[in-house]
Amino acid sequence: MNQLSEKLIALRVKFNYSQQYLADTLGISQAAYSKRERGKTEYSLTFLQSIAGIYSIPLVNLLDMTVEELIGESE
């Protein structure tokens, strides 16, 4: 699992969102979201921008911050 995958999981857990909710919001299947969350599928810029938007954080923070910094910022 890569660092971005860890961030996606940490944010989802923090906000108490299910994979299904995020998949529906993104317009993809739950299986497709799960693969992205586990780092089994490449992340597109559109996907990353959408995820950042869901959590109301700047894309650059999603990419550059550590998991701990990111979770603290999104409070």
N, CA, C, O and CB atoms as a CASP TS submission, in Angstrom:
PFRMAT TS
TARGET T0000
AUTHOR 0000-0000-0000
METHOD Language model
MODEL 1
PARENT N/A
ATOM      1  N   MET     1       0.851  -1.176   0.000  1.00  0.00           N
ATOM      2  CA  MET     1       0.000   0.000   0.000  1.00  0.00           C
ATOM      3  C   MET     1       0.900   1.244   0.000  1.00  0.00           C
ATOM      4  O   MET     1       1.878   1.314   0.744  1.00  0.00           O
ATOM      5  CB  MET     1      -0.970  -0.004   1.233  1.00  0.00           C
ATOM      6  N   ASN     2       0.559   2.202  -0.829  1.00  0.00           N
ATOM      7  CA  ASN     2       1.366   3.415  -0.912  1.00  0.00           C
ATOM      8  C   ASN     2       0.832   4.493   0.043  1.00  0.00           C
ATOM      9  O   ASN     2      -0.228   4.345   0.652  1.00  0.00           O
ATOM     10  CB  ASN     2       1.386   3.945  -2.361  1.00  0.00           C
ATOM     11  N   GLN     3       1.600   5.573   0.148  1.00  0.00           N
ATOM     12  CA  GLN     3       1.246   6.637   1.089  1.00  0.00           C
ATOM     13  C   GLN     3      -0.092   7.301   0.739  1.00  0.00           C
ATOM     14  O   GLN     3      -0.868   7.639   1.633  1.00  0.00           O
ATOM     15  CB  GLN     3       2.348   7.688   1.120  1.00  0.00           C
ATOM     16  N   LEU     4      -0.355   7.485  -0.531  1.00  0.00           N
ATOM     17  CA  LEU     4      -1.626   8.097  -0.928  1.00  0.00           C
ATOM     18  C   LEU     4      -2.798   7.179  -0.565  1.00  0.00           C
ATOM     19  O   LEU     4      -3.857   7.656  -0.157  1.00  0.00           O
ATOM     20  CB  LEU     4      -1.631   8.402  -2.448  1.00  0.00           C
ATOM     21  N   SER     5      -2.613   5.895  -0.709  1.00  0.00           N
ATOM     22  CA  SER     5      -3.648   4.939  -0.305  1.00  0.00           C
ATOM     23  C   SER     5      -3.941   5.073   1.181  1.00  0.00           C
ATOM     24  O   SER     5      -5.100   5.072   1.594  1.00  0.00           O
ATOM     25  CB  SER     5      -3.220   3.496  -0.635  1.00  0.00           C
ATOM     26  N   GLU     6      -2.894   5.188   1.978  1.00  0.00           N
ATOM     27  CA  GLU     6      -3.073   5.353   3.424  1.00  0.00           C
ATOM     28  C   GLU     6      -3.847   6.629   3.738  1.00  0.00           C
ATOM     29  O   GLU     6      -4.670   6.646   4.653  1.00  0.00           O
ATOM     30  CB  GLU     6      -1.712   5.376   4.135  1.00  0.00           C
ATOM     31  N   LYS     7      -3.591   7.685   2.992  1.00  0.00           N
ATOM     32  CA  LYS     7      -4.306   8.946   3.190  1.00  0.00           C
ATOM     33  C   LYS     7      -5.788   8.796   2.851  1.00  0.00           C
ATOM     34  O   LYS     7      -6.648   9.291   3.578  1.00  0.00           O
ATOM     35  CB  LYS     7      -3.680  10.056   2.334  1.00  0.00           C
ATOM     36  N   LEU     8      -6.084   8.111   1.745  1.00  0.00           N
ATOM     37  CA  LEU     8      -7.472   7.912   1.341  1.00  0.00           C
ATOM     38  C   LEU     8      -8.241   7.119   2.392  1.00  0.00           C
ATOM     39  O   LEU     8      -9.386   7.445   2.705  1.00  0.00           O
ATOM     40  CB  LEU     8      -7.537   7.197  -0.009  1.00  0.00           C
ATOM     41  N   ILE     9      -7.619   6.089   2.930  1.00  0.00           N
ATOM     42  CA  ILE     9      -8.268   5.279   3.961  1.00  0.00           C
ATOM     43  C   ILE     9      -8.468   6.098   5.231  1.00  0.00           C
ATOM     44  O   ILE     9      -9.547   6.078   5.824  1.00  0.00           O
ATOM     45  CB  ILE     9      -7.436   4.016   4.265  1.00  0.00           C
ATOM     46  N   ALA    10      -7.428   6.819   5.649  1.00  0.00           N
ATOM     47  CA  ALA    10      -7.509   7.618   6.876  1.00  0.00           C
ATOM     48  C   ALA    10      -8.604   8.679   6.782  1.00  0.00           C
ATOM     49  O   ALA    10      -9.350   8.888   7.739  1.00  0.00           O
ATOM     50  CB  ALA    10      -6.161   8.286   7.165  1.00  0.00           C
ATOM     51  N   LEU    11      -8.703   9.344   5.643  1.00  0.00           N
ATOM     52  CA  LEU    11      -9.746  10.354   5.469  1.00  0.00           C
ATOM     53  C   LEU    11     -11.135   9.723   5.476  1.00  0.00           C
ATOM     54  O   LEU    11     -12.059  10.251   6.094  1.00  0.00           O
ATOM     55  CB  LEU    11      -9.527  11.123   4.165  1.00  0.00           C
ATOM     56  N   ARG    12     -11.277   8.598   4.792  1.00  0.00           N
ATOM     57  CA  ARG    12     -12.579   7.929   4.743  1.00  0.00           C
ATOM     58  C   ARG    12     -13.020   7.519   6.149  1.00  0.00           C
ATOM     59  O   ARG    12     -14.178   7.708   6.522  1.00  0.00           O
ATOM     60  CB  ARG    12     -12.520   6.693   3.815  1.00  0.00           C
ATOM     61  N   VAL    13     -12.102   6.964   6.915  1.00  0.00           N
ATOM     62  CA  VAL    13     -12.428   6.540   8.280  1.00  0.00           C
ATOM     63  C   VAL    13     -12.750   7.752   9.148  1.00  0.00           C
ATOM     64  O   VAL    13     -13.714   7.729   9.912  1.00  0.00           O
ATOM     65  CB  VAL    13     -11.261   5.736   8.897  1.00  0.00           C
ATOM     66  N   LYS    14     -11.946   8.814   9.035  1.00  0.00           N
ATOM     67  CA  LYS    14     -12.169  10.017   9.841  1.00  0.00           C
ATOM     68  C   LYS    14     -13.557  10.600   9.598  1.00  0.00           C
ATOM     69  O   LYS    14     -14.239  11.002  10.540  1.00  0.00           O
ATOM     70  CB  LYS    14     -11.101  11.069   9.534  1.00  0.00           C
ATOM     71  N   PHE    15     -13.968  10.643   8.351  1.00  0.00           N
ATOM     72  CA  PHE    15     -15.265  11.224   7.999  1.00  0.00           C
ATOM     73  C   PHE    15     -16.413  10.209   8.089  1.00  0.00           C
ATOM     74  O   PHE    15     -17.575  10.542   7.855  1.00  0.00           O
ATOM     75  CB  PHE    15     -15.203  11.801   6.596  1.00  0.00           C
ATOM     76  N   ASN    16     -16.057   8.967   8.431  1.00  0.00           N
ATOM     77  CA  ASN    16     -17.048   7.907   8.579  1.00  0.00           C
ATOM     78  C   ASN    16     -17.833   7.672   7.282  1.00  0.00           C
ATOM     79  O   ASN    16     -19.042   7.438   7.311  1.00  0.00           O
ATOM     80  CB  ASN    16     -18.007   8.249   9.714  1.00  0.00           C
ATOM     81  N   TYR    17     -17.130   7.736   6.151  1.00  0.00           N
ATOM     82  CA  TYR    17     -17.718   7.460   4.851  1.00  0.00           C
ATOM     83  C   TYR    17     -17.458   6.009   4.478  1.00  0.00           C
ATOM     84  O   TYR    17     -16.400   5.463   4.789  1.00  0.00           O
ATOM     85  CB  TYR    17     -17.154   8.411   3.775  1.00  0.00           C
ATOM     86  N   SER    18     -18.402   5.400   3.824  1.00  0.00           N
ATOM     87  CA  SER    18     -18.193   4.048   3.304  1.00  0.00           C
ATOM     88  C   SER    18     -17.553   4.148   1.919  1.00  0.00           C
ATOM     89  O   SER    18     -17.611   5.186   1.259  1.00  0.00           O
ATOM     90  CB  SER    18     -19.542   3.252   3.240  1.00  0.00           C
ATOM     91  N   GLN    19     -16.951   3.057   1.507  1.00  0.00           N
ATOM     92  CA  GLN    19     -16.432   3.014   0.141  1.00  0.00           C
ATOM     93  C   GLN    19     -17.576   3.184  -0.851  1.00  0.00           C
ATOM     94  O   GLN    19     -17.408   3.820  -1.892  1.00  0.00           O
ATOM     95  CB  GLN    19     -15.679   1.687  -0.120  1.00  0.00           C
ATOM     96  N   GLN    20     -18.729   2.623  -0.538  1.00  0.00           N
ATOM     97  CA  GLN    20     -19.875   2.734  -1.437  1.00  0.00           C
ATOM     98  C   GLN    20     -20.314   4.179  -1.597  1.00  0.00           C
ATOM     99  O   GLN    20     -20.618   4.616  -2.707  1.00  0.00           O
ATOM    100  CB  GLN    20     -21.035   1.892  -0.926  1.00  0.00           C
ATOM    101  N   TYR    21     -20.350   4.935  -0.482  1.00  0.00           N
ATOM    102  CA  TYR    21     -20.736   6.348  -0.556  1.00  0.00           C
ATOM    103  C   TYR    21     -19.768   7.116  -1.454  1.00  0.00           C
ATOM    104  O   TYR    21     -20.192   7.883  -2.319  1.00  0.00           O
ATOM    105  CB  TYR    21     -20.771   6.979   0.858  1.00  0.00           C
ATOM    106  N   LEU    22     -18.477   6.908  -1.248  1.00  0.00           N
ATOM    107  CA  LEU    22     -17.487   7.619  -2.072  1.00  0.00           C
ATOM    108  C   LEU    22     -17.580   7.200  -3.530  1.00  0.00           C
ATOM    109  O   LEU    22     -17.492   8.037  -4.429  1.00  0.00           O
ATOM    110  CB  LEU    22     -16.070   7.364  -1.549  1.00  0.00           C
ATOM    111  N   ALA    23     -17.755   5.915  -3.763  1.00  0.00           N
ATOM    112  CA  ALA    23     -17.891   5.429  -5.143  1.00  0.00           C
ATOM    113  C   ALA    23     -19.100   6.063  -5.819  1.00  0.00           C
ATOM    114  O   ALA    23     -19.008   6.519  -6.959  1.00  0.00           O
ATOM    115  CB  ALA    23     -18.017   3.891  -5.169  1.00  0.00           C
ATOM    116  N   ASP    24     -20.228   6.094  -5.124  1.00  0.00           N
ATOM    117  CA  ASP    24     -21.431   6.711  -5.687  1.00  0.00           C
ATOM    118  C   ASP    24     -21.202   8.187  -5.976  1.00  0.00           C
ATOM    119  O   ASP    24     -21.606   8.686  -7.026  1.00  0.00           O
ATOM    120  CB  ASP    24     -22.620   6.540  -4.732  1.00  0.00           C
ATOM    121  N   THR    25     -20.558   8.886  -5.054  1.00  0.00           N
ATOM    122  CA  THR    25     -20.276  10.314  -5.221  1.00  0.00           C
ATOM    123  C   THR    25     -19.363  10.558  -6.416  1.00  0.00           C
ATOM    124  O   THR    25     -19.513  11.548  -7.132  1.00  0.00           O
ATOM    125  CB  THR    25     -19.640  10.885  -3.950  1.00  0.00           C
ATOM    126  N   LEU    26     -18.417   9.648  -6.623  1.00  0.00           N
ATOM    127  CA  LEU    26     -17.465   9.772  -7.729  1.00  0.00           C
ATOM    128  C   LEU    26     -17.992   9.201  -9.043  1.00  0.00           C
ATOM    129  O   LEU    26     -17.384   9.399 -10.094  1.00  0.00           O
ATOM    130  CB  LEU    26     -16.174   9.082  -7.368  1.00  0.00           C
ATOM    131  N   GLY    27     -19.113   8.499  -8.988  1.00  0.00           N
ATOM    132  CA  GLY    27     -19.687   7.916 -10.199  1.00  0.00           C
ATOM    133  C   GLY    27     -18.956   6.682 -10.690  1.00  0.00           C
ATOM    134  O   GLY    27     -18.908   6.412 -11.890  1.00  0.00           O
ATOM    135  N   ILE    28     -18.378   5.923  -9.739  1.00  0.00           N
ATOM    136  CA  ILE    28     -17.682   4.681 -10.088  1.00  0.00           C
ATOM    137  C   ILE    28     -18.242   3.562  -9.212  1.00  0.00           C
ATOM    138  O   ILE    28     -19.001   3.816  -8.277  1.00  0.00           O
ATOM    139  CB  ILE    28     -16.122   4.822  -9.901  1.00  0.00           C
ATOM    140  N   SER    29     -17.864   2.335  -9.520  1.00  0.00           N
ATOM    141  CA  SER    29     -18.325   1.213  -8.703  1.00  0.00           C
ATOM    142  C   SER    29     -17.524   1.144  -7.405  1.00  0.00           C
ATOM    143  O   SER    29     -16.429   1.696  -7.300  1.00  0.00           O
ATOM    144  CB  SER    29     -18.205  -0.116  -9.482  1.00  0.00           C
ATOM    145  N   GLN    30     -18.092   0.460  -6.432  1.00  0.00           N
ATOM    146  CA  GLN    30     -17.387   0.284  -5.158  1.00  0.00           C
ATOM    147  C   GLN    30     -16.103  -0.494  -5.372  1.00  0.00           C
ATOM    148  O   GLN    30     -15.090  -0.203  -4.735  1.00  0.00           O
ATOM    149  CB  GLN    30     -18.281  -0.437  -4.131  1.00  0.00           C
ATOM    150  N   ALA    31     -16.128  -1.476  -6.255  1.00  0.00           N
ATOM    151  CA  ALA    31     -14.927  -2.269  -6.547  1.00  0.00           C
ATOM    152  C   ALA    31     -13.837  -1.394  -7.154  1.00  0.00           C
ATOM    153  O   ALA    31     -12.662  -1.538  -6.816  1.00  0.00           O
ATOM    154  CB  ALA    31     -15.265  -3.433  -7.500  1.00  0.00           C
ATOM    155  N   ALA    32     -14.222  -0.490  -8.047  1.00  0.00           N
ATOM    156  CA  ALA    32     -13.242   0.415  -8.662  1.00  0.00           C
ATOM    157  C   ALA    32     -12.655   1.361  -7.616  1.00  0.00           C
ATOM    158  O   ALA    32     -11.456   1.638  -7.626  1.00  0.00           O
ATOM    159  CB  ALA    32     -13.895   1.226  -9.807  1.00  0.00           C
ATOM    160  N   TYR    33     -13.510   1.858  -6.711  1.00  0.00           N
ATOM    161  CA  TYR    33     -12.998   2.729  -5.647  1.00  0.00           C
ATOM    162  C   TYR    33     -12.046   1.953  -4.741  1.00  0.00           C
ATOM    163  O   TYR    33     -10.983   2.457  -4.376  1.00  0.00           O
ATOM    164  CB  TYR    33     -14.163   3.323  -4.818  1.00  0.00           C
ATOM    165  N   SER    34     -12.421   0.738  -4.381  1.00  0.00           N
ATOM    166  CA  SER    34     -11.590  -0.088  -3.512  1.00  0.00           C
ATOM    167  C   SER    34     -10.204  -0.309  -4.114  1.00  0.00           C
ATOM    168  O   SER    34      -9.197  -0.239  -3.409  1.00  0.00           O
ATOM    169  CB  SER    34     -12.268  -1.430  -3.253  1.00  0.00           C
ATOM    170  N   LYS    35     -10.155  -0.575  -5.413  1.00  0.00           N
ATOM    171  CA  LYS    35      -8.865  -0.764  -6.083  1.00  0.00           C
ATOM    172  C   LYS    35      -8.011   0.496  -6.011  1.00  0.00           C
ATOM    173  O   LYS    35      -6.797   0.415  -5.826  1.00  0.00           O
ATOM    174  CB  LYS    35      -9.077  -1.167  -7.544  1.00  0.00           C
ATOM    175  N   ARG    36      -8.636   1.652  -6.156  1.00  0.00           N
ATOM    176  CA  ARG    36      -7.894   2.908  -6.053  1.00  0.00           C
ATOM    177  C   ARG    36      -7.394   3.118  -4.634  1.00  0.00           C
ATOM    178  O   ARG    36      -6.255   3.531  -4.416  1.00  0.00           O
ATOM    179  CB  ARG    36      -8.768   4.091  -6.487  1.00  0.00           C
ATOM    180  N   GLU    37      -8.256   2.830  -3.677  1.00  0.00           N
ATOM    181  CA  GLU    37      -7.882   3.025  -2.276  1.00  0.00           C
ATOM    182  C   GLU    37      -6.722   2.103  -1.879  1.00  0.00           C
ATOM    183  O   GLU    37      -5.890   2.475  -1.052  1.00  0.00           O
ATOM    184  CB  GLU    37      -9.094   2.773  -1.362  1.00  0.00           C
ATOM    185  N   ARG    38      -6.669   0.933  -2.453  1.00  0.00           N
ATOM    186  CA  ARG    38      -5.594  -0.010  -2.146  1.00  0.00           C
ATOM    187  C   ARG    38      -4.359   0.195  -3.024  1.00  0.00           C
ATOM    188  O   ARG    38      -3.367  -0.520  -2.883  1.00  0.00           O
ATOM    189  CB  ARG    38      -6.097  -1.428  -2.304  1.00  0.00           C
ATOM    190  N   GLY    39      -4.422   1.168  -3.924  1.00  0.00           N
ATOM    191  CA  GLY    39      -3.273   1.442  -4.789  1.00  0.00           C
ATOM    192  C   GLY    39      -3.113   0.446  -5.913  1.00  0.00           C
ATOM    193  O   GLY    39      -2.029   0.328  -6.485  1.00  0.00           O
ATOM    194  N   LYS    40      -4.170  -0.271  -6.241  1.00  0.00           N
ATOM    195  CA  LYS    40      -4.110  -1.272  -7.312  1.00  0.00           C
ATOM    196  C   LYS    40      -4.417  -0.674  -8.679  1.00  0.00           C
ATOM    197  O   LYS    40      -4.230  -1.330  -9.704  1.00  0.00           O
ATOM    198  CB  LYS    40      -5.082  -2.403  -7.023  1.00  0.00           C
ATOM    199  N   THR    41      -4.886   0.566  -8.695  1.00  0.00           N
ATOM    200  CA  THR    41      -5.217   1.275  -9.927  1.00  0.00           C
ATOM    201  C   THR    41      -4.554   2.649  -9.871  1.00  0.00           C
ATOM    202  O   THR    41      -4.488   3.272  -8.812  1.00  0.00           O
ATOM    203  CB  THR    41      -6.773   1.401 -10.117  1.00  0.00           C
ATOM    204  N   GLU    42      -4.072   3.108 -11.002  1.00  0.00           N
ATOM    205  CA  GLU    42      -3.465   4.445 -11.080  1.00  0.00           C
ATOM    206  C   GLU    42      -4.479   5.513 -10.709  1.00  0.00           C
ATOM    207  O   GLU    42      -5.671   5.373 -10.982  1.00  0.00           O
ATOM    208  CB  GLU    42      -2.908   4.712 -12.491  1.00  0.00           C
ATOM    209  N   TYR    43      -4.001   6.569 -10.093  1.00  0.00           N
ATOM    210  CA  TYR    43      -4.857   7.697  -9.737  1.00  0.00           C
ATOM    211  C   TYR    43      -4.833   8.712 -10.882  1.00  0.00           C
ATOM    212  O   TYR    43      -3.767   9.160 -11.304  1.00  0.00           O
ATOM    213  CB  TYR    43      -4.393   8.354  -8.395  1.00  0.00           C
ATOM    214  N   SER    44      -6.004   9.062 -11.369  1.00  0.00           N
ATOM    215  CA  SER    44      -6.074  10.113 -12.382  1.00  0.00           C
ATOM    216  C   SER    44      -6.154  11.461 -11.673  1.00  0.00           C
ATOM    217  O   SER    44      -6.535  11.533 -10.505  1.00  0.00           O
ATOM    218  CB  SER    44      -7.300   9.905 -13.334  1.00  0.00           C
ATOM    219  N   LEU    45      -5.802  12.503 -12.366  1.00  0.00           N
ATOM    220  CA  LEU    45      -5.895  13.844 -11.804  1.00  0.00           C
ATOM    221  C   LEU    45      -7.348  14.167 -11.462  1.00  0.00           C
ATOM    222  O   LEU    45      -7.621  14.802 -10.444  1.00  0.00           O
ATOM    223  CB  LEU    45      -5.325  14.888 -12.788  1.00  0.00           C
ATOM    224  N   THR    46      -8.261  13.740 -12.296  1.00  0.00           N
ATOM    225  CA  THR    46      -9.687  13.976 -12.045  1.00  0.00           C
ATOM    226  C   THR    46     -10.122  13.298 -10.748  1.00  0.00           C
ATOM    227  O   THR    46     -10.839  13.896  -9.945  1.00  0.00           O
ATOM    228  CB  THR    46     -10.538  13.462 -13.226  1.00  0.00           C
ATOM    229  N   PHE    47      -9.697  12.068 -10.544  1.00  0.00           N
ATOM    230  CA  PHE    47     -10.037  11.344  -9.326  1.00  0.00           C
ATOM    231  C   PHE    47      -9.490  12.076  -8.104  1.00  0.00           C
ATOM    232  O   PHE    47     -10.213  12.273  -7.127  1.00  0.00           O
ATOM    233  CB  PHE    47      -9.491   9.906  -9.381  1.00  0.00           C
ATOM    234  N   LEU    48      -8.225  12.479  -8.148  1.00  0.00           N
ATOM    235  CA  LEU    48      -7.606  13.156  -7.011  1.00  0.00           C
ATOM    236  C   LEU    48      -8.267  14.506  -6.726  1.00  0.00           C
ATOM    237  O   LEU    48      -8.459  14.875  -5.568  1.00  0.00           O
ATOM    238  CB  LEU    48      -6.116  13.350  -7.265  1.00  0.00           C
ATOM    239  N   GLN    49      -8.608  15.233  -7.773  1.00  0.00           N
ATOM    240  CA  GLN    49      -9.297  16.512  -7.583  1.00  0.00           C
ATOM    241  C   GLN    49     -10.678  16.287  -6.951  1.00  0.00           C
ATOM    242  O   GLN    49     -11.101  17.046  -6.079  1.00  0.00           O
ATOM    243  CB  GLN    49      -9.438  17.259  -8.938  1.00  0.00           C
ATOM    244  N   SER    50     -11.356  15.259  -7.391  1.00  0.00           N
ATOM    245  CA  SER    50     -12.678  14.958  -6.846  1.00  0.00           C
ATOM    246  C   SER    50     -12.586  14.565  -5.379  1.00  0.00           C
ATOM    247  O   SER    50     -13.394  15.010  -4.564  1.00  0.00           O
ATOM    248  CB  SER    50     -13.346  13.840  -7.648  1.00  0.00           C
ATOM    249  N   ILE    51     -11.615  13.742  -5.041  1.00  0.00           N
ATOM    250  CA  ILE    51     -11.426  13.327  -3.640  1.00  0.00           C
ATOM    251  C   ILE    51     -11.110  14.544  -2.772  1.00  0.00           C
ATOM    252  O   ILE    51     -11.681  14.706  -1.693  1.00  0.00           O
ATOM    253  CB  ILE    51     -10.285  12.272  -3.525  1.00  0.00           C
ATOM    254  N   ALA    52     -10.211  15.390  -3.239  1.00  0.00           N
ATOM    255  CA  ALA    52      -9.877  16.605  -2.484  1.00  0.00           C
ATOM    256  C   ALA    52     -11.118  17.460  -2.284  1.00  0.00           C
ATOM    257  O   ALA    52     -11.308  18.036  -1.213  1.00  0.00           O
ATOM    258  CB  ALA    52      -8.781  17.418  -3.209  1.00  0.00           C
ATOM    259  N   GLY    53     -11.956  17.547  -3.294  1.00  0.00           N
ATOM    260  CA  GLY    53     -13.192  18.317  -3.190  1.00  0.00           C
ATOM    261  C   GLY    53     -14.165  17.730  -2.185  1.00  0.00           C
ATOM    262  O   GLY    53     -14.800  18.469  -1.433  1.00  0.00           O
ATOM    263  N   ILE    54     -14.290  16.418  -2.162  1.00  0.00           N
ATOM    264  CA  ILE    54     -15.186  15.761  -1.216  1.00  0.00           C
ATOM    265  C   ILE    54     -14.783  16.096   0.219  1.00  0.00           C
ATOM    266  O   ILE    54     -15.631  16.336   1.078  1.00  0.00           O
ATOM    267  CB  ILE    54     -15.178  14.234  -1.432  1.00  0.00           C
ATOM    268  N   TYR    55     -13.482  16.109   0.458  1.00  0.00           N
ATOM    269  CA  TYR    55     -12.988  16.375   1.815  1.00  0.00           C
ATOM    270  C   TYR    55     -12.679  17.856   2.060  1.00  0.00           C
ATOM    271  O   TYR    55     -12.202  18.221   3.135  1.00  0.00           O
ATOM    272  CB  TYR    55     -11.742  15.550   2.075  1.00  0.00           C
ATOM    273  N   SER    56     -12.944  18.692   1.083  1.00  0.00           N
ATOM    274  CA  SER    56     -12.724  20.150   1.191  1.00  0.00           C
ATOM    275  C   SER    56     -11.298  20.500   1.590  1.00  0.00           C
ATOM    276  O   SER    56     -11.064  21.319   2.479  1.00  0.00           O
ATOM    277  CB  SER    56     -13.686  20.751   2.203  1.00  0.00           C
ATOM    278  N   ILE    57     -10.355  19.859   0.914  1.00  0.00           N
ATOM    279  CA  ILE    57      -8.937  20.170   1.146  1.00  0.00           C
ATOM    280  C   ILE    57      -8.283  20.470  -0.195  1.00  0.00           C
ATOM    281  O   ILE    57      -8.699  19.930  -1.220  1.00  0.00           O
ATOM    282  CB  ILE    57      -8.204  18.988   1.873  1.00  0.00           C
ATOM    283  N   PRO    58      -7.270  21.318  -0.202  1.00  0.00           N
ATOM    284  CA  PRO    58      -6.560  21.577  -1.456  1.00  0.00           C
ATOM    285  C   PRO    58      -5.860  20.308  -1.950  1.00  0.00           C
ATOM    286  O   PRO    58      -5.333  19.531  -1.155  1.00  0.00           O
ATOM    287  CB  PRO    58      -5.534  22.718  -1.272  1.00  0.00           C
ATOM    288  N   LEU    59      -5.859  20.114  -3.245  1.00  0.00           N
ATOM    289  CA  LEU    59      -5.211  18.948  -3.849  1.00  0.00           C
ATOM    290  C   LEU    59      -3.751  18.859  -3.431  1.00  0.00           C
ATOM    291  O   LEU    59      -3.258  17.768  -3.144  1.00  0.00           O
ATOM    292  CB  LEU    59      -5.317  19.006  -5.376  1.00  0.00           C
ATOM    293  N   VAL    60      -3.060  19.975  -3.393  1.00  0.00           N
ATOM    294  CA  VAL    60      -1.643  19.963  -3.028  1.00  0.00           C
ATOM    295  C   VAL    60      -1.452  19.406  -1.614  1.00  0.00           C
ATOM    296  O   VAL    60      -0.454  18.735  -1.349  1.00  0.00           O
ATOM    297  CB  VAL    60      -1.050  21.385  -3.126  1.00  0.00           C
ATOM    298  N   ASN    61      -2.389  19.674  -0.711  1.00  0.00           N
ATOM    299  CA  ASN    61      -2.290  19.125   0.639  1.00  0.00           C
ATOM    300  C   ASN    61      -2.478  17.611   0.633  1.00  0.00           C
ATOM    301  O   ASN    61      -1.778  16.890   1.343  1.00  0.00           O
ATOM    302  CB  ASN    61      -3.325  19.780   1.557  1.00  0.00           C
ATOM    303  N   LEU    62      -3.413  17.141  -0.161  1.00  0.00           N
ATOM    304  CA  LEU    62      -3.627  15.706  -0.276  1.00  0.00           C
ATOM    305  C   LEU    62      -2.349  15.013  -0.740  1.00  0.00           C
ATOM    306  O   LEU    62      -2.011  13.930  -0.263  1.00  0.00           O
ATOM    307  CB  LEU    62      -4.779  15.409  -1.247  1.00  0.00           C
ATOM    308  N   LEU    63      -1.660  15.636  -1.653  1.00  0.00           N
ATOM    309  CA  LEU    63      -0.449  15.034  -2.208  1.00  0.00           C
ATOM    310  C   LEU    63       0.780  15.211  -1.324  1.00  0.00           C
ATOM    311  O   LEU    63       1.596  14.295  -1.218  1.00  0.00           O
ATOM    312  CB  LEU    63      -0.172  15.618  -3.557  1.00  0.00           C
ATOM    313  N   ASP    64       0.926  16.366  -0.691  1.00  0.00           N
ATOM    314  CA  ASP    64       2.174  16.689   0.008  1.00  0.00           C
ATOM    315  C   ASP    64       2.189  16.401   1.503  1.00  0.00           C
ATOM    316  O   ASP    64       3.248  16.101   2.056  1.00  0.00           O
ATOM    317  CB  ASP    64       2.475  18.108  -0.192  1.00  0.00           C
ATOM    318  N   MET    65       1.071  16.484   2.154  1.00  0.00           N
ATOM    319  CA  MET    65       1.043  16.332   3.610  1.00  0.00           C
ATOM    320  C   MET    65       1.133  14.870   4.027  1.00  0.00           C
ATOM    321  O   MET    65       0.782  13.969   3.265  1.00  0.00           O
ATOM    322  CB  MET    65      -0.226  16.954   4.180  1.00  0.00           C
ATOM    323  N   THR    66       1.607  14.651   5.242  1.00  0.00           N
ATOM    324  CA  THR    66       1.604  13.306   5.804  1.00  0.00           C
ATOM    325  C   THR    66       0.179  12.956   6.227  1.00  0.00           C
ATOM    326  O   THR    66      -0.693  13.823   6.284  1.00  0.00           O
ATOM    327  CB  THR    66       2.590  13.197   7.012  1.00  0.00           C
ATOM    328  N   VAL    67      -0.042  11.700   6.516  1.00  0.00           N
ATOM    329  CA  VAL    67      -1.364  11.262   6.971  1.00  0.00           C
ATOM    330  C   VAL    67      -1.750  12.041   8.227  1.00  0.00           C
ATOM    331  O   VAL    67      -2.873  12.532   8.338  1.00  0.00           O
ATOM    332  CB  VAL    67      -1.379   9.727   7.249  1.00  0.00           C
ATOM    333  N   GLU    68      -0.818  12.152   9.168  1.00  0.00           N
ATOM    334  CA  GLU    68      -1.101  12.828  10.432  1.00  0.00           C
ATOM    335  C   GLU    68      -1.433  14.305  10.219  1.00  0.00           C
ATOM    336  O   GLU    68      -2.371  14.826  10.822  1.00  0.00           O
ATOM    337  CB  GLU    68       0.091  12.694  11.379  1.00  0.00           C
ATOM    338  N   GLU    69      -0.671  14.972   9.369  1.00  0.00           N
ATOM    339  CA  GLU    69      -0.938  16.380   9.079  1.00  0.00           C
ATOM    340  C   GLU    69      -2.289  16.541   8.402  1.00  0.00           C
ATOM    341  O   GLU    69      -3.046  17.458   8.720  1.00  0.00           O
ATOM    342  CB  GLU    69       0.169  16.970   8.198  1.00  0.00           C
ATOM    343  N   LEU    70      -2.580  15.665   7.487  1.00  0.00           N
ATOM    344  CA  LEU    70      -3.818  15.737   6.710  1.00  0.00           C
ATOM    345  C   LEU    70      -5.042  15.521   7.598  1.00  0.00           C
ATOM    346  O   LEU    70      -6.036  16.237   7.478  1.00  0.00           O
ATOM    347  CB  LEU    70      -3.798  14.700   5.580  1.00  0.00           C
ATOM    348  N   ILE    71      -4.970  14.558   8.466  1.00  0.00           N
ATOM    349  CA  ILE    71      -6.100  14.266   9.348  1.00  0.00           C
ATOM    350  C   ILE    71      -6.316  15.420  10.316  1.00  0.00           C
ATOM    351  O   ILE    71      -7.457  15.779  10.606  1.00  0.00           O
ATOM    352  CB  ILE    71      -5.866  12.950  10.122  1.00  0.00           C
ATOM    353  N   GLY    72      -5.249  15.996  10.811  1.00  0.00           N
ATOM    354  CA  GLY    72      -5.369  17.134  11.719  1.00  0.00           C
ATOM    355  C   GLY    72      -5.931  18.344  11.021  1.00  0.00           C
ATOM    356  O   GLY    72      -6.694  19.103  11.620  1.00  0.00           O
ATOM    357  N   GLU    73      -5.567  18.550   9.739  1.00  0.00           N
ATOM    358  CA  GLU    73      -6.021  19.726   8.992  1.00  0.00           C
ATOM    359  C   GLU    73      -7.503  19.649   8.659  1.00  0.00           C
ATOM    360  O   GLU    73      -8.184  20.674   8.628  1.00  0.00           O
ATOM    361  CB  GLU    73      -5.217  19.878   7.712  1.00  0.00           C
ATOM    362  N   SER    74      -8.001  18.465   8.413  1.00  0.00           N
ATOM    363  CA  SER    74      -9.380  18.339   7.949  1.00  0.00           C
ATOM    364  C   SER    74     -10.399  18.370   9.080  1.00  0.00           C
ATOM    365  O   SER    74     -11.581  18.110   8.856  1.00  0.00           O
ATOM    366  CB  SER    74      -9.539  17.066   7.173  1.00  0.00           C
ATOM    367  N   GLU    75      -9.956  18.683  10.284  1.00  0.00           N
ATOM    368  CA  GLU    75     -10.872  18.737  11.427  1.00  0.00           C
ATOM    369  C   GLU    75     -11.676  20.016  11.425  1.00  0.00           C
ATOM    370  O   GLU    75     -12.498  20.230  12.316  1.00  0.00           O
ATOM    371  CB  GLU    75     -10.104  18.614  12.736  1.00  0.00           C
TER
END
